[in-house]
Amino acid sequence: MITGAHTVIYSRDPDADRAFFRDVLKLNHVDSGDGWLVFSVPAAELAVHPSDTNDVHEFYLICDHIQDFVAELKTKKVPCSPIQEERWGSLVKMTLPGGGRLGVYQPKHLRP
């Protein structure tokens, strides 16, 4: 029935952010026309959290070793927040070239 998921990140500088996902994170991609890159992301999970509001969604990337990930980003001059230890994982927020921030975490929870 469901064959995948399509995630959208809105950006003030989409070309710079696309280049970041292509060149820095080295995500596989296709050009769907006129330089509009669509990226492949690794296996994904979906969790539903309680909220007083609908239509609020979050997107995080997952890594195996947060310390190594942050160290590699620093060599590429990518700004990152300090690592936060949460009950569910070790979290860092990296700043994309377009100015947006994206969370990356090393999970402490079981994964499907």
LINFENPE-V278603 format. One line per field, one symbol per residue. burial: + if it has 9 or more other C-alpha atoms within 8 Angstrom, else -. A space follows every 10 residues. Layout:
burial: ???
This chain:
burial: ---------- +-++-+++++ ++----+-+- +-----+-+- ---------- ---------- --+--+--++ --++---+-+ --------++ +++++++++- -++++++--- --
